[in-house]
Amino acid sequence: MSTFPHPAHLPPERLDKVLAVHLGLGIRRCRALIEAGLVLVDGRPLAKGGLVRPGQLVSVAEPADAGHDVCDIAGVGIVFSAMGFAAISKPAGVHTVAGRGGSSLEGCLPGLGLSGWRLLNRLDQLTGGLVLAAAGEREAALYKGWQEAGLVRKWYLALAHGGVGELELAGLILDDKRRVVRVTGQEDEALRRTLVRPVRDVEGNTLVLAHILKGRRHQIRAHLAHAGHPLVGDPVYGAGEPGGLFLHHWRLDMPGFTAELPPEWEFVDVRAVESVRLSFPVP
């Protein structure tokens, strides 16, 4: 069992959120621990929405299946780590956060030597590539500030239907917890736009490089589908062709930190992708 105090300098906070920050887990996983009776506050159970006050002691018992935290998912690993951040590889088909059934990247953090770290972004289950983790609250706050200032640049490779040219997709996305998000005619804030550049033709479809600063749920998938170019293999916004969704988080740039993870697609030439990346405007 691990025990920690709610810091005296912080205001009262919901128990599930206190656990999420301290343990580096998703809210669903934290709520599952609470509902399983594995969490006590000053020695007593507390509901997930109950307030933990400064100085109170939170105790978390080790679940019976804790051994499953050892990561045995092929393809998961640390791509680059520095400054209290770690870029982790997530294979397509694996959930990012725990609590949705099956294995997850979040569940692999202790097995990667990142116990207590927290994930800063998510990828859809069908999407592979980089996911960023932070060692603590300080690093998470730095990331949030950089993102709001437009200093976090995310680069995705995707295979889109048809011939795709240069695109700036700015439609506001309504992503209020629906399985399918909707692109509206209203323009979103500049930080949430999707910039697209073609890399090469692939049998009548187009390998594209997409750039975002701050994403919404399904942003690249929905924006390109709305523009008439759904991604190959997309079961939600496209035809869901066999072979999986061709969307991969290739590169992440932020102050003092850069990580790259090329996809294992035979038609990708990283040198050509890099040439296209350098053609994007600097925000």
Secondary structure as UniProt FT lines:
FT   STRAND          2..5
FT   TURN            8..9
FT   STRAND          13..14
FT   HELIX           15..23
FT   HELIX           27..35
FT   TURN            36..37
FT   STRAND          39..41
FT   TURN            42..43
FT   TURN            48..49
FT   STRAND          51..52
FT   TURN            54..55
FT   STRAND          57..60
FT   TURN            64..65
FT   HELIX           66..69
FT   TURN            74..75
FT   STRAND          77..82
FT   TURN            83..84
FT   STRAND          85..90
FT   TURN            92..93
FT   HELIX           105..108
FT   HELIX           110..112
FT   TURN            115..116
FT   STRAND          118..119
FT   TURN            125..126
FT   STRAND          128..134
FT   HELIX           137..148
FT   TURN            149..150
FT   STRAND          153..160
FT   STRAND          167..169
FT   STRAND          171..174
FT   STRAND          182..187
FT   HELIX           190..192
FT   STRAND          194..202
FT   TURN            203..204
FT   STRAND          205..212
FT   TURN            217..218
FT   HELIX           219..226
FT   TURN            227..228
FT   TURN            232..233
FT   TURN            235..237
FT   TURN            242..243
FT   STRAND          247..254
FT   TURN            255..256
FT   STRAND          257..260
FT   TURN            266..267
FT   HELIX           270..277
FT   TURN            278..279
//
